[in-house]
Amino acid sequence: MSKNSCELCCARCSAELMPGKGDFYMVKIEALADPSPPDFSEDDLARDHKAEIERLMEQMGDLSERELFDQIYRRLVLYMCGPCYRQWIENPVG
Ligand SMILES: [Zn+2]
């Protein structure tokens, strides 16, 4: 079976999934680059960051807004058949 032969396929094994039968899973993945607030020391706060920020923005000037956004935030929706899901959820980063 080729990867695009069915409307709704398992992301791992490409098995056709049947909506309404309850035998597959929808997995939403949200990835956000380091969401913790920057850890500024008092020295950092006393310093003027304008030059540094301008330098960074210049470095990123080659990237489109879309590419820049992709580096910070990604949202994926995957569908998996029951067997694949049960394997995957035990080791999602494997
Ligand atoms: Zn599968």
PDB file of the backbone (N, CA, C, O) and the ligand in Angstrom, with CONECT records:
HET     ZN  A 101       1
ATOM      1  N   MET A   1       0.850  -1.200   0.000  1.00  0.00           N
ATOM      2  CA  MET A   1       0.000   0.000   0.000  1.00  0.00           C
ATOM      3  C   MET A   1       0.882   1.245   0.000  1.00  0.00           C
ATOM      4  O   MET A   1       1.766   1.374   0.847  1.00  0.00           O
ATOM      5  N   SER A   2       0.657   2.153  -0.929  1.00  0.00           N
ATOM      6  CA  SER A   2       1.456   3.356  -0.941  1.00  0.00           C
ATOM      7  C   SER A   2       0.975   4.322   0.139  1.00  0.00           C
ATOM      8  O   SER A   2      -0.141   4.215   0.648  1.00  0.00           O
ATOM      9  N   LYS A   3       1.841   5.254   0.467  1.00  0.00           N
ATOM     10  CA  LYS A   3       1.583   6.100   1.638  1.00  0.00           C
ATOM     11  C   LYS A   3       0.347   6.982   1.508  1.00  0.00           C
ATOM     12  O   LYS A   3      -0.271   7.328   2.515  1.00  0.00           O
ATOM     13  N   ASN A   4      -0.019   7.349   0.287  1.00  0.00           N
ATOM     14  CA  ASN A   4      -1.120   8.292   0.143  1.00  0.00           C
ATOM     15  C   ASN A   4      -2.374   7.668  -0.459  1.00  0.00           C
ATOM     16  O   ASN A   4      -3.218   8.367  -1.020  1.00  0.00           O
ATOM     17  N   SER A   5      -2.486   6.378  -0.343  1.00  0.00           N
ATOM     18  CA  SER A   5      -3.605   5.716  -1.003  1.00  0.00           C
ATOM     19  C   SER A   5      -4.906   5.798  -0.211  1.00  0.00           C
ATOM     20  O   SER A   5      -5.975   5.498  -0.743  1.00  0.00           O
ATOM     21  N   CYS A   6      -4.825   6.203   1.057  1.00  0.00           N
ATOM     22  CA  CYS A   6      -6.061   6.295   1.829  1.00  0.00           C
ATOM     23  C   CYS A   6      -6.228   7.711   2.375  1.00  0.00           C
ATOM     24  O   CYS A   6      -5.251   8.438   2.556  1.00  0.00           O
ATOM     25  N   GLU A   7      -7.449   8.082   2.628  1.00  0.00           N
ATOM     26  CA  GLU A   7      -7.724   9.427   3.112  1.00  0.00           C
ATOM     27  C   GLU A   7      -7.138   9.659   4.496  1.00  0.00           C
ATOM     28  O   GLU A   7      -6.566  10.712   4.780  1.00  0.00           O
ATOM     29  N   LEU A   8      -7.292   8.657   5.348  1.00  0.00           N
ATOM     30  CA  LEU A   8      -6.825   8.773   6.724  1.00  0.00           C
ATOM     31  C   LEU A   8      -5.942   7.560   7.007  1.00  0.00           C
ATOM     32  O   LEU A   8      -6.420   6.431   7.116  1.00  0.00           O
ATOM     33  N   CYS A   9      -4.636   7.825   7.124  1.00  0.00           N
ATOM     34  CA  CYS A   9      -3.692   6.721   7.266  1.00  0.00           C
ATOM     35  C   CYS A   9      -2.961   6.806   8.594  1.00  0.00           C
ATOM     36  O   CYS A   9      -2.768   7.886   9.150  1.00  0.00           O
ATOM     37  N   CYS A  10      -2.564   5.659   9.082  1.00  0.00           N
ATOM     38  CA  CYS A  10      -1.686   5.608  10.238  1.00  0.00           C
ATOM     39  C   CYS A  10      -0.353   6.244   9.866  1.00  0.00           C
ATOM     40  O   CYS A  10       0.226   5.925   8.827  1.00  0.00           O
ATOM     41  N   ALA A  11       0.140   7.158  10.730  1.00  0.00           N
ATOM     42  CA  ALA A  11       1.382   7.868  10.436  1.00  0.00           C
ATOM     43  C   ALA A  11       2.584   6.941  10.460  1.00  0.00           C
ATOM     44  O   ALA A  11       3.628   7.276   9.901  1.00  0.00           O
ATOM     45  N   ARG A  12       2.459   5.781  11.097  1.00  0.00           N
ATOM     46  CA  ARG A  12       3.611   4.887  11.191  1.00  0.00           C
ATOM     47  C   ARG A  12       3.569   3.771  10.160  1.00  0.00           C
ATOM     48  O   ARG A  12       4.560   3.523   9.473  1.00  0.00           O
ATOM     49  N   CYS A  13       2.434   3.097  10.045  1.00  0.00           N
ATOM     50  CA  CYS A  13       2.414   1.912   9.177  1.00  0.00           C
ATOM     51  C   CYS A  13       1.545   2.115   7.938  1.00  0.00           C
ATOM     52  O   CYS A  13       1.423   1.208   7.114  1.00  0.00           O
ATOM     53  N   SER A  14       0.937   3.303   7.797  1.00  0.00           N
ATOM     54  CA  SER A  14       0.131   3.650   6.631  1.00  0.00           C
ATOM     55  C   SER A  14      -1.144   2.817   6.487  1.00  0.00           C
ATOM     56  O   SER A  14      -1.779   2.836   5.433  1.00  0.00           O
ATOM     57  N   ALA A  15      -1.516   2.096   7.524  1.00  0.00           N
ATOM     58  CA  ALA A  15      -2.767   1.347   7.471  1.00  0.00           C
ATOM     59  C   ALA A  15      -3.938   2.322   7.370  1.00  0.00           C
ATOM     60  O   ALA A  15      -3.913   3.398   7.967  1.00  0.00           O
ATOM     61  N   GLU A  16      -4.955   1.938   6.615  1.00  0.00           N
ATOM     62  CA  GLU A  16      -6.123   2.808   6.487  1.00  0.00           C
ATOM     63  C   GLU A  16      -6.887   2.826   7.804  1.00  0.00           C
ATOM     64  O   GLU A  16      -7.093   1.795   8.444  1.00  0.00           O
ATOM     65  N   LEU A  17      -7.303   4.041   8.192  1.00  0.00           N
ATOM     66  CA  LEU A  17      -8.028   4.194   9.449  1.00  0.00           C
ATOM     67  C   LEU A  17      -9.486   4.515   9.141  1.00  0.00           C
ATOM     68  O   LEU A  17      -9.785   5.294   8.236  1.00  0.00           O
ATOM     69  N   MET A  18     -10.369   3.916   9.890  1.00  0.00           N
ATOM     70  CA  MET A  18     -11.795   4.078   9.648  1.00  0.00           C
ATOM     71  C   MET A  18     -12.425   4.960  10.722  1.00  0.00           C
ATOM     72  O   MET A  18     -12.628   4.517  11.853  1.00  0.00           O
ATOM     73  N   PRO A  19     -12.737   6.213  10.367  1.00  0.00           N
ATOM     74  CA  PRO A  19     -13.375   7.087  11.349  1.00  0.00           C
ATOM     75  C   PRO A  19     -14.674   6.481  11.853  1.00  0.00           C
ATOM     76  O   PRO A  19     -15.446   5.906  11.085  1.00  0.00           O
ATOM     77  N   GLY A  20     -14.903   6.617  13.146  1.00  0.00           N
ATOM     78  CA  GLY A  20     -16.140   6.110  13.723  1.00  0.00           C
ATOM     79  C   GLY A  20     -16.027   4.723  14.296  1.00  0.00           C
ATOM     80  O   GLY A  20     -16.920   4.285  15.020  1.00  0.00           O
ATOM     81  N   LYS A  21     -14.955   4.016  13.995  1.00  0.00           N
ATOM     82  CA  LYS A  21     -14.790   2.661  14.503  1.00  0.00           C
ATOM     83  C   LYS A  21     -14.046   2.617  15.829  1.00  0.00           C
ATOM     84  O   LYS A  21     -14.030   1.593  16.513  1.00  0.00           O
ATOM     85  N   GLY A  22     -13.421   3.760  16.191  1.00  0.00           N
ATOM     86  CA  GLY A  22     -12.749   3.828  17.478  1.00  0.00           C
ATOM     87  C   GLY A  22     -11.498   2.983  17.572  1.00  0.00           C
ATOM     88  O   GLY A  22     -11.089   2.595  18.667  1.00  0.00           O
ATOM     89  N   ASP A  23     -10.885   2.692  16.433  1.00  0.00           N
ATOM     90  CA  ASP A  23      -9.692   1.841  16.500  1.00  0.00           C
ATOM     91  C   ASP A  23      -8.427   2.594  16.128  1.00  0.00           C
ATOM     92  O   ASP A  23      -7.419   1.989  15.763  1.00  0.00           O
ATOM     93  N   PHE A  24      -8.483   3.912  16.222  1.00  0.00           N
ATOM     94  CA  PHE A  24      -7.245   4.665  15.980  1.00  0.00           C
ATOM     95  C   PHE A  24      -7.189   5.860  16.916  1.00  0.00           C
ATOM     96  O   PHE A  24      -8.155   6.162  17.617  1.00  0.00           O
ATOM     97  N   TYR A  25      -6.047   6.535  16.919  1.00  0.00           N
ATOM     98  CA  TYR A  25      -5.824   7.642  17.834  1.00  0.00           C
ATOM     99  C   TYR A  25      -5.395   8.876  17.071  1.00  0.00           C
ATOM    100  O   TYR A  25      -4.673   8.788  16.078  1.00  0.00           O
ATOM    101  N   MET A  26      -5.850  10.040  17.549  1.00  0.00           N
ATOM    102  CA  MET A  26      -5.347  11.302  17.041  1.00  0.00           C
ATOM    103  C   MET A  26      -4.363  11.832  18.077  1.00  0.00           C
ATOM    104  O   MET A  26      -4.695  11.975  19.253  1.00  0.00           O
ATOM    105  N   VAL A  27      -3.161  12.118  17.625  1.00  0.00           N
ATOM    106  CA  VAL A  27      -2.115  12.595  18.531  1.00  0.00           C
ATOM    107  C   VAL A  27      -1.767  14.016  18.146  1.00  0.00           C
ATOM    108  O   VAL A  27      -1.363  14.276  17.013  1.00  0.00           O
ATOM    109  N   LYS A  28      -1.921  14.932  19.077  1.00  0.00           N
ATOM    110  CA  LYS A  28      -1.550  16.322  18.815  1.00  0.00           C
ATOM    111  C   LYS A  28      -0.220  16.607  19.489  1.00  0.00           C
ATOM    112  O   LYS A  28      -0.035  16.348  20.678  1.00  0.00           O
ATOM    113  N   ILE A  29       0.681  17.132  18.720  1.00  0.00           N
ATOM    114  CA  ILE A  29       2.000  17.466  19.255  1.00  0.00           C
ATOM    115  C   ILE A  29       2.191  18.972  19.140  1.00  0.00           C
ATOM    116  O   ILE A  29       2.062  19.555  18.064  1.00  0.00           O
ATOM    117  N   GLU A  30       2.497  19.576  20.259  1.00  0.00           N
ATOM    118  CA  GLU A  30       2.751  21.005  20.287  1.00  0.00           C
ATOM    119  C   GLU A  30       4.177  21.184  20.794  1.00  0.00           C
ATOM    120  O   GLU A  30       4.513  20.723  21.885  1.00  0.00           O
ATOM    121  N   ALA A  31       4.998  21.840  20.020  1.00  0.00           N
ATOM    122  CA  ALA A  31       6.388  22.042  20.417  1.00  0.00           C
ATOM    123  C   ALA A  31       6.677  23.529  20.477  1.00  0.00           C
ATOM    124  O   ALA A  31       6.461  24.257  19.507  1.00  0.00           O
ATOM    125  N   LEU A  32       7.162  23.966  21.609  1.00  0.00           N
ATOM    126  CA  LEU A  32       7.464  25.376  21.801  1.00  0.00           C
ATOM    127  C   LEU A  32       8.901  25.494  22.285  1.00  0.00           C
ATOM    128  O   LEU A  32       9.290  24.853  23.261  1.00  0.00           O
ATOM    129  N   ALA A  33       9.686  26.313  21.602  1.00  0.00           N
ATOM    130  CA  ALA A  33      11.090  26.475  21.979  1.00  0.00           C
ATOM    131  C   ALA A  33      11.197  27.127  23.350  1.00  0.00           C
ATOM    132  O   ALA A  33      10.575  28.156  23.614  1.00  0.00           O
ATOM    133  N   ASP A  34      11.968  26.535  24.189  1.00  0.00           N
ATOM    134  CA  ASP A  34      12.262  27.002  25.546  1.00  0.00           C
ATOM    135  C   ASP A  34      11.292  28.060  26.074  1.00  0.00           C
ATOM    136  O   ASP A  34      11.577  29.254  25.980  1.00  0.00           O
ATOM    137  N   PRO A  35      10.160  27.645  26.623  1.00  0.00           N
ATOM    138  CA  PRO A  35       9.149  28.615  27.052  1.00  0.00           C
ATOM    139  C   PRO A  35       9.445  29.285  28.392  1.00  0.00           C
ATOM    140  O   PRO A  35       8.675  30.130  28.848  1.00  0.00           O
ATOM    141  N   SER A  36      10.552  28.912  29.019  1.00  0.00           N
ATOM    142  CA  SER A  36      10.854  29.528  30.309  1.00  0.00           C
ATOM    143  C   SER A  36      11.324  30.964  30.102  1.00  0.00           C
ATOM    144  O   SER A  36      11.969  31.267  29.099  1.00  0.00           O
ATOM    145  N   PRO A  37      11.008  31.837  31.033  1.00  0.00           N
ATOM    146  CA  PRO A  37      11.444  33.238  30.872  1.00  0.00           C
ATOM    147  C   PRO A  37      12.963  33.319  30.963  1.00  0.00           C
ATOM    148  O   PRO A  37      13.586  32.562  31.707  1.00  0.00           O
ATOM    149  N   PRO A  38      13.550  34.228  30.214  1.00  0.00           N
ATOM    150  CA  PRO A  38      15.011  34.375  30.268  1.00  0.00           C
ATOM    151  C   PRO A  38      15.468  34.660  31.695  1.00  0.00           C
ATOM    152  O   PRO A  38      14.822  35.384  32.453  1.00  0.00           O
ATOM    153  N   ASP A  39      16.580  34.076  32.020  1.00  0.00           N
ATOM    154  CA  ASP A  39      17.104  34.203  33.377  1.00  0.00           C
ATOM    155  C   ASP A  39      18.149  35.311  33.415  1.00  0.00           C
ATOM    156  O   ASP A  39      19.331  35.075  33.163  1.00  0.00           O
ATOM    157  N   PHE A  40      17.702  36.514  33.731  1.00  0.00           N
ATOM    158  CA  PHE A  40      18.613  37.656  33.745  1.00  0.00           C
ATOM    159  C   PHE A  40      19.246  37.835  35.118  1.00  0.00           C
ATOM    160  O   PHE A  40      18.565  37.789  36.142  1.00  0.00           O
ATOM    161  N   SER A  41      20.508  38.031  35.122  1.00  0.00           N
ATOM    162  CA  SER A  41      21.164  38.408  36.364  1.00  0.00           C
ATOM    163  C   SER A  41      21.084  39.930  36.501  1.00  0.00           C
ATOM    164  O   SER A  41      20.711  40.624  35.556  1.00  0.00           O
ATOM    165  N   GLU A  42      21.431  40.437  37.668  1.00  0.00           N
ATOM    166  CA  GLU A  42      21.368  41.891  37.850  1.00  0.00           C
ATOM    167  C   GLU A  42      22.345  42.608  36.927  1.00  0.00           C
ATOM    168  O   GLU A  42      22.077  43.710  36.450  1.00  0.00           O
ATOM    169  N   ASP A  43      23.479  41.965  36.687  1.00  0.00           N
ATOM    170  CA  ASP A  43      24.452  42.546  35.766  1.00  0.00           C
ATOM    171  C   ASP A  43      23.859  42.673  34.367  1.00  0.00           C
ATOM    172  O   ASP A  43      24.020  43.691  33.694  1.00  0.00           O
ATOM    173  N   ASP A  44      23.164  41.606  33.945  1.00  0.00           N
ATOM    174  CA  ASP A  44      22.555  41.624  32.624  1.00  0.00           C
ATOM    175  C   ASP A  44      21.556  42.764  32.499  1.00  0.00           C
ATOM    176  O   ASP A  44      21.502  43.470  31.492  1.00  0.00           O
ATOM    177  N   LEU A  45      20.769  42.919  33.556  1.00  0.00           N
ATOM    178  CA  LEU A  45      19.730  43.947  33.513  1.00  0.00           C
ATOM    179  C   LEU A  45      20.324  45.344  33.465  1.00  0.00           C
ATOM    180  O   LEU A  45      19.739  46.267  32.898  1.00  0.00           O
ATOM    181  N   ALA A  46      21.493  45.481  34.067  1.00  0.00           N
ATOM    182  CA  ALA A  46      22.123  46.795  34.093  1.00  0.00           C
ATOM    183  C   ALA A  46      22.723  47.150  32.731  1.00  0.00           C
ATOM    184  O   ALA A  46      22.948  48.322  32.426  1.00  0.00           O
ATOM    185  N   ARG A  47      22.977  46.123  31.919  1.00  0.00           N
ATOM    186  CA  ARG A  47      23.618  46.349  30.635  1.00  0.00           C
ATOM    187  C   ARG A  47      22.576  46.714  29.574  1.00  0.00           C
ATOM    188  O   ARG A  47      21.405  46.348  29.675  1.00  0.00           O
ATOM    189  N   ASP A  48      23.024  47.425  28.585  1.00  0.00           N
ATOM    190  CA  ASP A  48      22.129  47.792  27.499  1.00  0.00           C
ATOM    191  C   ASP A  48      22.093  46.667  26.465  1.00  0.00           C
ATOM    192  O   ASP A  48      23.123  46.329  25.881  1.00  0.00           O
ATOM    193  N   HIS A  49      20.921  46.089  26.237  1.00  0.00           N
ATOM    194  CA  HIS A  49      20.804  44.947  25.327  1.00  0.00           C
ATOM    195  C   HIS A  49      20.506  45.335  23.891  1.00  0.00           C
ATOM    196  O   HIS A  49      20.431  44.474  23.015  1.00  0.00           O
ATOM    197  N   LYS A  50      20.341  46.596  23.651  1.00  0.00           N
ATOM    198  CA  LYS A  50      19.893  47.014  22.333  1.00  0.00           C
ATOM    199  C   LYS A  50      20.835  46.536  21.219  1.00  0.00           C
ATOM    200  O   LYS A  50      20.387  46.031  20.190  1.00  0.00           O
ATOM    201  N   ALA A  51      22.126  46.702  21.439  1.00  0.00           N
ATOM    202  CA  ALA A  51      23.091  46.315  20.414  1.00  0.00           C
ATOM    203  C   ALA A  51      23.038  44.810  20.164  1.00  0.00           C
ATOM    204  O   ALA A  51      23.072  44.362  19.018  1.00  0.00           O
ATOM    205  N   GLU A  52      22.956  44.046  21.228  1.00  0.00           N
ATOM    206  CA  GLU A  52      22.919  42.587  21.105  1.00  0.00           C
ATOM    207  C   GLU A  52      21.664  42.123  20.362  1.00  0.00           C
ATOM    208  O   GLU A  52      21.729  41.249  19.498  1.00  0.00           O
ATOM    209  N   ILE A  53      20.540  42.710  20.706  1.00  0.00           N
ATOM    210  CA  ILE A  53      19.286  42.344  20.034  1.00  0.00           C
ATOM    211  C   ILE A  53      19.348  42.696  18.552  1.00  0.00           C
ATOM    212  O   ILE A  53      18.900  41.925  17.704  1.00  0.00           O
ATOM    213  N   GLU A  54      19.901  43.854  18.250  1.00  0.00           N
ATOM    214  CA  GLU A  54      20.009  44.260  16.848  1.00  0.00           C
ATOM    215  C   GLU A  54      20.928  43.321  16.071  1.00  0.00           C
ATOM    216  O   GLU A  54      20.686  43.023  14.901  1.00  0.00           O
ATOM    217  N   ARG A  55      21.989  42.858  16.743  1.00  0.00           N
ATOM    218  CA  ARG A  55      22.904  41.924  16.098  1.00  0.00           C
ATOM    219  C   ARG A  55      22.184  40.609  15.786  1.00  0.00           C
ATOM    220  O   ARG A  55      22.322  40.069  14.688  1.00  0.00           O
ATOM    221  N   LEU A  56      21.418  40.097  16.754  1.00  0.00           N
ATOM    222  CA  LEU A  56      20.693  38.849  16.558  1.00  0.00           C
ATOM    223  C   LEU A  56      19.664  38.972  15.437  1.00  0.00           C
ATOM    224  O   LEU A  56      19.498  38.061  14.625  1.00  0.00           O
ATOM    225  N   MET A  57      18.980  40.108  15.409  1.00  0.00           N
ATOM    226  CA  MET A  57      17.958  40.296  14.380  1.00  0.00           C
ATOM    227  C   MET A  57      18.581  40.370  13.002  1.00  0.00           C
ATOM    228  O   MET A  57      17.986  39.935  12.015  1.00  0.00           O
ATOM    229  N   GLU A  58      19.766  40.915  12.940  1.00  0.00           N
ATOM    230  CA  GLU A  58      20.474  40.990  11.672  1.00  0.00           C
ATOM    231  C   GLU A  58      20.865  39.585  11.199  1.00  0.00           C
ATOM    232  O   GLU A  58      20.756  39.256  10.017  1.00  0.00           O
ATOM    233  N   GLN A  59      21.322  38.767  12.153  1.00  0.00           N
ATOM    234  CA  GLN A  59      21.680  37.378  11.846  1.00  0.00           C
ATOM    235  C   GLN A  59      20.481  36.615  11.306  1.00  0.00           C
ATOM    236  O   GLN A  59      20.618  35.793  10.399  1.00  0.00           O
ATOM    237  N   MET A  60      19.327  36.884  11.854  1.00  0.00           N
ATOM    238  CA  MET A  60      18.129  36.166  11.453  1.00  0.00           C
ATOM    239  C   MET A  60      17.488  36.752  10.206  1.00  0.00           C
ATOM    240  O   MET A  60      16.482  36.241   9.713  1.00  0.00           O
ATOM    241  N   GLY A  61      18.081  37.831   9.701  1.00  0.00           N
ATOM    242  CA  GLY A  61      17.492  38.517   8.574  1.00  0.00           C
ATOM    243  C   GLY A  61      17.301  37.652   7.341  1.00  0.00           C
ATOM    244  O   GLY A  61      16.433  37.927   6.512  1.00  0.00           O
ATOM    245  N   ASP A  62      18.117  36.593   7.216  1.00  0.00           N
ATOM    246  CA  ASP A  62      18.026  35.728   6.050  1.00  0.00           C
ATOM    247  C   ASP A  62      16.813  34.808   6.091  1.00  0.00           C
ATOM    248  O   ASP A  62      16.361  34.325   5.053  1.00  0.00           O
ATOM    249  N   LEU A  63      16.294  34.569   7.272  1.00  0.00           N
ATOM    250  CA  LEU A  63      15.174  33.652   7.399  1.00  0.00           C
ATOM    251  C   LEU A  63      13.862  34.378   7.140  1.00  0.00           C
ATOM    252  O   LEU A  63      13.684  35.536   7.519  1.00  0.00           O
ATOM    253  N   SER A  64      12.959  33.679   6.492  1.00  0.00           N
ATOM    254  CA  SER A  64      11.626  34.255   6.333  1.00  0.00           C
ATOM    255  C   SER A  64      10.899  34.193   7.668  1.00  0.00           C
ATOM    256  O   SER A  64      11.309  33.471   8.577  1.00  0.00           O
ATOM    257  N   GLU A  65       9.836  34.943   7.778  1.00  0.00           N
ATOM    258  CA  GLU A  65       9.059  34.949   9.006  1.00  0.00           C
ATOM    259  C   GLU A  65       8.548  33.547   9.322  1.00  0.00           C
ATOM    260  O   GLU A  65       8.505  33.121  10.476  1.00  0.00           O
ATOM    261  N   ARG A  66       8.161  32.841   8.249  1.00  0.00           N
ATOM    262  CA  ARG A  66       7.621  31.477   8.385  1.00  0.00           C
ATOM    263  C   ARG A  66       8.687  30.549   8.976  1.00  0.00           C
ATOM    264  O   ARG A  66       8.412  29.784   9.900  1.00  0.00           O
ATOM    265  N   GLU A  67       9.903  30.625   8.433  1.00  0.00           N
ATOM    266  CA  GLU A  67      10.983  29.772   8.924  1.00  0.00           C
ATOM    267  C   GLU A  67      11.304  30.089  10.381  1.00  0.00           C
ATOM    268  O   GLU A  67      11.556  29.203  11.198  1.00  0.00           O
ATOM    269  N   LEU A  68      11.286  31.382  10.670  1.00  0.00           N
ATOM    270  CA  LEU A  68      11.566  31.822  12.027  1.00  0.00           C
ATOM    271  C   LEU A  68      10.527  31.259  12.982  1.00  0.00           C
ATOM    272  O   LEU A  68      10.856  30.762  14.059  1.00  0.00           O
ATOM    273  N   PHE A  69       9.270  31.345  12.571  1.00  0.00           N
ATOM    274  CA  PHE A  69       8.173  30.849  13.387  1.00  0.00           C
ATOM    275  C   PHE A  69       8.293  29.344  13.581  1.00  0.00           C
ATOM    276  O   PHE A  69       8.052  28.838  14.677  1.00  0.00           O
ATOM    277  N   ASP A  70       8.668  28.622  12.517  1.00  0.00           N
ATOM    278  CA  ASP A  70       8.811  27.170  12.608  1.00  0.00           C
ATOM    279  C   ASP A  70       9.868  26.763  13.616  1.00  0.00           C
ATOM    280  O   ASP A  70       9.781  25.695  14.221  1.00  0.00           O
ATOM    281  N   GLN A  71      10.861  27.610  13.795  1.00  0.00           N
ATOM    282  CA  GLN A  71      11.917  27.284  14.751  1.00  0.00           C
ATOM    283  C   GLN A  71      11.440  27.444  16.183  1.00  0.00           C
ATOM    284  O   GLN A  71      12.013  26.864  17.106  1.00  0.00           O
ATOM    285  N   ILE A  72      10.400  28.224  16.362  1.00  0.00           N
ATOM    286  CA  ILE A  72       9.937  28.529  17.705  1.00  0.00           C
ATOM    287  C   ILE A  72       8.730  27.678  18.081  1.00  0.00           C
ATOM    288  O   ILE A  72       8.602  27.251  19.228  1.00  0.00           O
ATOM    289  N   TYR A  73       7.852  27.431  17.126  1.00  0.00           N
ATOM    290  CA  TYR A  73       6.598  26.764  17.451  1.00  0.00           C
ATOM    291  C   TYR A  73       6.179  25.839  16.325  1.00  0.00           C
ATOM    292  O   TYR A  73       6.123  26.249  15.166  1.00  0.00           O
ATOM    293  N   ARG A  74       5.882  24.586  16.666  1.00  0.00           N
ATOM    294  CA  ARG A  74       5.360  23.649  15.677  1.00  0.00           C
ATOM    295  C   ARG A  74       4.166  22.933  16.263  1.00  0.00           C
ATOM    296  O   ARG A  74       4.147  22.593  17.446  1.00  0.00           O
ATOM    297  N   ARG A  75       3.187  22.712  15.439  1.00  0.00           N
ATOM    298  CA  ARG A  75       2.019  21.975  15.882  1.00  0.00           C
ATOM    299  C   ARG A  75       1.716  20.913  14.842  1.00  0.00           C
ATOM    300  O   ARG A  75       1.508  21.216  13.667  1.00  0.00           O
ATOM    301  N   LEU A  76       1.692  19.660  15.290  1.00  0.00           N
ATOM    302  CA  LEU A  76       1.446  18.550  14.384  1.00  0.00           C
ATOM    303  C   LEU A  76       0.240  17.760  14.854  1.00  0.00           C
ATOM    304  O   LEU A  76      -0.008  17.630  16.053  1.00  0.00           O
ATOM    305  N   VAL A  77      -0.492  17.245  13.913  1.00  0.00           N
ATOM    306  CA  VAL A  77      -1.561  16.314  14.249  1.00  0.00           C
ATOM    307  C   VAL A  77      -1.282  15.015  13.503  1.00  0.00           C
ATOM    308  O   VAL A  77      -1.196  14.995  12.276  1.00  0.00           O
ATOM    309  N   LEU A  78      -1.143  13.943  14.255  1.00  0.00           N
ATOM    310  CA  LEU A  78      -0.871  12.636  13.668  1.00  0.00           C
ATOM    311  C   LEU A  78      -2.023  11.694  13.964  1.00  0.00           C
ATOM    312  O   LEU A  78      -2.714  11.825  14.974  1.00  0.00           O
ATOM    313  N   TYR A  79      -2.211  10.755  13.071  1.00  0.00           N
ATOM    314  CA  TYR A  79      -3.175   9.696  13.325  1.00  0.00           C
ATOM    315  C   TYR A  79      -2.421   8.375  13.362  1.00  0.00           C
ATOM    316  O   TYR A  79      -1.552   8.121  12.528  1.00  0.00           O
ATOM    317  N   MET A  80      -2.756   7.552  14.321  1.00  0.00           N
ATOM    318  CA  MET A  80      -2.100   6.252  14.432  1.00  0.00           C
ATOM    319  C   MET A  80      -3.122   5.167  14.695  1.00  0.00           C
ATOM    320  O   MET A  80      -4.084   5.363  15.437  1.00  0.00           O
ATOM    321  N   CYS A  81      -2.900   4.019  14.077  1.00  0.00           N
ATOM    322  CA  CYS A  81      -3.755   2.877  14.352  1.00  0.00           C
ATOM    323  C   CYS A  81      -3.479   2.398  15.778  1.00  0.00           C
ATOM    324  O   CYS A  81      -2.452   2.739  16.364  1.00  0.00           O
ATOM    325  N   GLY A  82      -4.394   1.612  16.328  1.00  0.00           N
ATOM    326  CA  GLY A  82      -4.276   1.151  17.714  1.00  0.00           C
ATOM    327  C   GLY A  82      -2.932   0.520  18.036  1.00  0.00           C
ATOM    328  O   GLY A  82      -2.271   0.947  18.983  1.00  0.00           O
ATOM    329  N   PRO A  83      -2.505  -0.488  17.271  1.00  0.00           N
ATOM    330  CA  PRO A  83      -1.224  -1.151  17.579  1.00  0.00           C
ATOM    331  C   PRO A  83      -0.034  -0.187  17.544  1.00  0.00           C
ATOM    332  O   PRO A  83       0.836  -0.245  18.413  1.00  0.00           O
ATOM    333  N   CYS A  84       0.005   0.696  16.543  1.00  0.00           N
ATOM    334  CA  CYS A  84       1.121   1.643  16.445  1.00  0.00           C
ATOM    335  C   CYS A  84       1.082   2.621  17.614  1.00  0.00           C
ATOM    336  O   CYS A  84       2.114   2.933  18.208  1.00  0.00           O
ATOM    337  N   TYR A  85      -0.103   3.098  17.935  1.00  0.00           N
ATOM    338  CA  TYR A  85      -0.220   4.040  19.046  1.00  0.00           C
ATOM    339  C   TYR A  85       0.283   3.420  20.338  1.00  0.00           C
ATOM    340  O   TYR A  85       1.030   4.048  21.089  1.00  0.00           O
ATOM    341  N   ARG A  86      -0.130   2.186  20.592  1.00  0.00           N
ATOM    342  CA  ARG A  86       0.252   1.559  21.866  1.00  0.00           C
ATOM    343  C   ARG A  86       1.760   1.344  21.948  1.00  0.00           C
ATOM    344  O   ARG A  86       2.340   1.392  23.033  1.00  0.00           O
ATOM    345  N   GLN A  87       2.393   1.107  20.804  1.00  0.00           N
ATOM    346  CA  GLN A  87       3.862   1.015  20.806  1.00  0.00           C
ATOM    347  C   GLN A  87       4.483   2.389  21.015  1.00  0.00           C
ATOM    348  O   GLN A  87       5.414   2.563  21.802  1.00  0.00           O
ATOM    349  N   TRP A  88       3.936   3.364  20.283  1.00  0.00           N
ATOM    350  CA  TRP A  88       4.547   4.691  20.266  1.00  0.00           C
ATOM    351  C   TRP A  88       4.439   5.385  21.622  1.00  0.00           C
ATOM    352  O   TRP A  88       5.400   5.998  22.088  1.00  0.00           O
ATOM    353  N   ILE A  89       3.258   5.288  22.259  1.00  0.00           N
ATOM    354  CA  ILE A  89       3.038   6.056  23.480  1.00  0.00           C
ATOM    355  C   ILE A  89       3.941   5.587  24.617  1.00  0.00           C
ATOM    356  O   ILE A  89       4.204   6.338  25.555  1.00  0.00           O
ATOM    357  N   GLU A  90       4.418   4.334  24.530  1.00  0.00           N
ATOM    358  CA  GLU A  90       5.348   3.840  25.554  1.00  0.00           C
ATOM    359  C   GLU A  90       6.741   4.441  25.389  1.00  0.00           C
ATOM    360  O   GLU A  90       7.524   4.491  26.338  1.00  0.00           O
ATOM    361  N   ASN A  91       7.038   4.891  24.183  1.00  0.00           N
ATOM    362  CA  ASN A  91       8.381   5.404  23.913  1.00  0.00           C
ATOM    363  C   ASN A  91       8.316   6.490  22.836  1.00  0.00           C
ATOM    364  O   ASN A  91       8.878   6.329  21.752  1.00  0.00           O
ATOM    365  N   PRO A  92       7.629   7.591  23.137  1.00  0.00           N
ATOM    366  CA  PRO A  92       7.383   8.603  22.100  1.00  0.00           C
ATOM    367  C   PRO A  92       8.636   9.296  21.577  1.00  0.00           C
ATOM    368  O   PRO A  92       8.624   9.831  20.468  1.00  0.00           O
ATOM    369  N   VAL A  93       9.710   9.295  22.351  1.00  0.00           N
ATOM    370  CA  VAL A  93      10.923   9.964  21.860  1.00  0.00           C
ATOM    371  C   VAL A  93      11.976   8.962  21.407  1.00  0.00           C
ATOM    372  O   VAL A  93      13.118   9.341  21.145  1.00  0.00           O
ATOM    373  N   GLY A  94      11.609   7.700  21.313  1.00  0.00           N
ATOM    374  CA  GLY A  94      12.577   6.660  20.936  1.00  0.00           C
ATOM    375  C   GLY A  94      12.864   6.659  19.451  1.00  0.00           C
ATOM    376  O   GLY A  94      13.656   5.845  18.976  1.00  0.00           O
TER     377      GLY A  94
HETATM  378 ZN    ZN A 101      -0.193   1.741  12.292  1.00  0.00          ZN2+
END
